[in-house]
């Protein structure tokens, strides 16, 4: 069985975003890490591999910084890792990213299951996994809290989806796209042996030409919307007035009069 995990590099969840006067967005000194939600997808892939056998490949569309996400996944236990990038990929939204990911998976040819984290913490669109499933014409199983049964021989999967109304049990055929959510497992820590393996591993770089993708359907050219211009929020200004009186009752009366005068109450 061949399981593919799609991951992304994101700023640390504690990072603080800032925007300068030119509209350039910065995450400060925050390091780029594997998208935290993707760790659940990686862990689930490893558990399924250990139970059913096979290989786990982690893939990511991104510049050299994306290697941090791939190395973390390999350190957790993934067997192979592939980075996809050329300059035409810059500026991708979920529409363009899903196109490239689908082309990569099609090139692999023998994929039984594709796993995603529920979203990326930087954009939070929740769209890429479903878009890849649509492009591959396979079942899309999002918000999965449990993979109840997986039968590679029969080509079937049963999952529990965590919805607002409760849990929904769904049976689907393989291959399928599964979007994991928090609670499906507890991601393992990276081991020293895993970190050494990740440091020594070679990470193949596939270009758009390698996967048969058209440049005008990737990156900014293939995005569904033009990226908006970003502005820093205006500085907030205000002033404070301290009410002084001899008694608490007098302070309350003066405060009420001021609030009435300002039409706050």
C-alpha positions in Angstrom: 0.0 0.0 0.0 1.3 3.5 -0.9 0.2 6.4 1.3 1.0 10.0 0.3 0.9 12.8 2.8 0.6 16.4 1.5 2.2 18.9 3.9 3.2 22.5 4.0 5.8 24.7 5.8 4.3 27.4 7.9 5.4 29.9 10.5 5.4 28.8 14.1 1.9 29.2 15.7 3.4 31.7 18.2 4.7 34.0 15.4 3.4 37.5 15.2 2.6 38.9 11.7 3.5 42.4 10.8 3.0 44.5 7.6 5.3 47.4 6.6 4.3 50.6 4.8 5.0 48.9 1.4 2.6 46.1 2.2 5.2 43.4 2.8 4.1 40.8 5.2 6.7 39.5 7.8 6.6 36.8 10.4 9.5 38.3 12.2 12.2 35.9 13.5 9.8 32.9 13.6 11.3 29.8 12.1 9.4 27.9 9.4 8.1 24.5 10.6 5.8 21.7 9.5 2.2 22.8 9.5 1.1 21.6 13.0 -2.2 20.1 11.6 -0.2 18.0 9.1 1.5 16.1 12.0 -1.8 14.3 12.6 -1.9 13.3 8.9 1.7 12.0 9.1 1.0 10.1 12.3 -2.1 8.5 10.8 -0.2 7.5 7.7 2.6 5.9 9.8 0.0 3.9 11.9 -1.7 2.6 8.8 1.7 1.6 7.3 2.7 -0.2 10.4 -0.6 -2.1 10.4 -1.0 -2.9 6.7 2.5 -2.6 5.4 3.6 -0.4 2.5 5.3 3.0 2.0 4.6 6.5 3.2 5.7 9.4 0.9 5.5 13.0 2.0 5.3 15.7 -0.6 5.3 19.5 -0.5 5.0 22.3 -3.0 7.4 25.1 -2.0 10.8 26.7 -2.2 13.8 25.4 -0.3 12.2 26.4 3.0 9.7 23.6 2.5 12.5 21.1 3.3 11.9 21.9 7.0 8.4 20.3 6.8 9.7 17.3 4.8 12.6 16.7 7.2 10.2 16.8 10.1 7.9 14.2 8.5 10.9 12.0 7.6 12.2 12.3 11.2 8.7 11.1 12.4 9.1 8.0 10.2 8.1 8.7 6.6 9.9 6.5 4.0 10.3 9.0 1.2 10.0 12.8 0.6 9.6 14.9 -2.6 9.7 18.7 -3.0 8.0 20.2 -6.0 9.0 23.7 -7.1 10.1 26.0 -9.8 9.6 29.8 -10.2 6.3 29.4 -11.9 4.8 28.0 -8.6 5.3 31.3 -6.8 2.1 33.0 -5.6 -0.1 29.9 -5.7 -3.5 29.9 -4.0 -5.4 26.7 -3.2 -6.6 26.4 -6.7 -3.1 26.4 -8.2 -1.6 24.3 -5.4 -4.2 21.6 -5.8 -3.5 21.4 -9.5 0.2 20.8 -8.9 -0.4 18.3 -6.1 -2.8 16.3 -8.3 -0.3 16.2 -11.1 2.4 14.9 -8.7 0.1 12.2 -7.4 -0.9 11.2 -11.0 2.8 10.9 -11.8 3.3 8.5 -8.9 0.6 6.3 -10.3 0.3 3.7 -7.5 -1.2 5.8 -4.7 -3.9 4.2 -2.5 -4.5 6.9 0.1 -3.8 10.7 0.2 -3.8 12.4 3.6 -4.0 16.1 4.5 -4.1 18.0 7.8 -7.4 19.8 8.2 -5.9 23.1 7.2 -2.8 25.2 7.2 -2.4 27.6 10.1 -1.2 30.5 7.9 -4.1 30.7 5.5 -6.9 28.5 7.1 -8.8 27.9 3.8 -9.6 24.2 4.4 -9.8 23.8 0.6 -6.7 22.1 -0.8 -7.5 18.5 0.2 -11.0 18.6 -1.3 -9.7 20.4 -4.4 -7.1 17.6 -5.0 -9.8 14.9 -4.6 -12.0 16.7 -7.2 -9.1 16.9 -9.6 -8.2 13.2 -9.1 -11.9 12.2 -9.3 -11.7 10.3 -6.0 -13.7 10.4 -2.8 -13.1 13.4 -0.5 -13.4 12.5 3.2 -12.8 15.6 5.3 -13.0 16.3 9.0 -12.0 12.6 9.8 -11.7 11.9 13.5 -11.2 8.1 13.0 -10.3 5.7 10.3 -12.5 2.8 11.5 -11.5 0.3 8.8 -9.1 0.1 5.9 -9.1 -2.9 3.6 -6.4 -2.5 0.9 -7.3 -5.8 -0.7 -10.9 -4.9 -1.2 -10.1 -1.3 -1.9 -12.4 0.2 0.7 -12.1 2.6 3.7 -14.6 3.4 6.4 -14.1 6.6 8.4 -15.9 8.7 11.1 -16.3 12.4 10.2 -16.6 14.9 13.1 -19.4 17.3 12.1 -21.3 19.9 14.1 -24.4 17.6 14.2 -22.3 14.6 15.5 -20.3 11.9 13.9 -21.0 10.5 10.4 -19.8 7.1 9.3 -18.8 7.0 5.6 -17.7 4.0 3.5 -15.7 4.9 0.3 -13.6 3.2 -2.3 -9.8 3.6 -2.6 -7.9 5.6 -3.7 -9.4 8.4 -1.6 -8.4 11.7 0.0 -8.7 11.9 3.8 -8.5 15.2 5.8 -7.5 14.4 9.4 -8.5 16.5 12.4 -7.3 16.9 15.9 -8.1 13.9 18.0 -7.6 11.3 15.4 -4.3 10.4 17.1 -1.4 11.8 19.2 1.5 12.7 16.9 4.8 11.1 18.0 7.9 13.0 18.8 10.8 12.8 16.4 13.5 10.4 17.5 17.3 11.0 17.4 17.6 8.2 14.8 14.8 9.8 12.8 16.5 13.2 12.9 19.8 11.7 11.7 17.9 9.9 8.9 16.2 13.2 7.8 19.5 15.0 7.8 21.2 12.5 5.6 18.3 11.8 3.2 18.4 13.2 -0.3 15.2 15.1 -1.2 14.3 14.9 -5.0 13.1 18.1 -6.5 10.4 17.8 -9.1 9.6 20.7 -11.4 6.3 21.4 -13.2 7.8 19.9 -16.4 8.7 16.7 -14.4 5.0 16.1 -13.5 3.5 17.3 -16.7 2.0 20.5 -15.2 1.3 23.6 -17.3 3.0 26.8 -15.9 0.0 29.0 -16.6 -2.1 26.8 -14.3 0.3 27.1 -11.4 1.5 29.9 -9.2 0.0 33.4 -9.5 -1.0 32.7 -13.1 -3.2 29.8 -12.2 -4.7 31.2 -9.1 -8.4 31.9 -9.0 -8.1 35.4 -7.7 -5.5 38.0 -7.8 -3.6 38.5 -4.5 -5.1 41.6 -2.7 -2.9 44.5 -1.7 -2.0 44.3 2.0 -2.0 47.3 4.3 -1.0 47.7 7.9 -4.0 48.5 10.2 -4.2 52.2 11.2 -2.7 53.0 14.6 -5.3 53.0 17.3 -5.5 56.2 19.3 -7.4 56.9 22.5 -7.3 58.7 25.7 -8.2 58.0 29.3 -9.8 60.2 31.9 -9.7 59.4 35.6 -12.7 60.2 37.6 -11.9 61.4 41.1 -14.5 61.9 43.9 -14.7 61.7 47.6 -17.0 58.6 47.6 -17.7 55.6 45.5 -21.3 56.8 45.0 -20.1 60.2 43.7 -17.6 58.5 41.3 -20.4 56.3 40.0 -22.7 59.3 39.5 -20.1 61.2 37.6 -19.2 58.1 35.4 -22.9 57.6 34.6 -23.3 61.3 33.6 -20.3 61.1 31.2 -21.5 57.8 29.6 -24.9 59.4 29.1 -23.4 62.5 27.6 -21.3 60.4 25.2 -24.5 58.3 24.4 -22.8 55.1 25.5 -25.8 54.3 27.6 
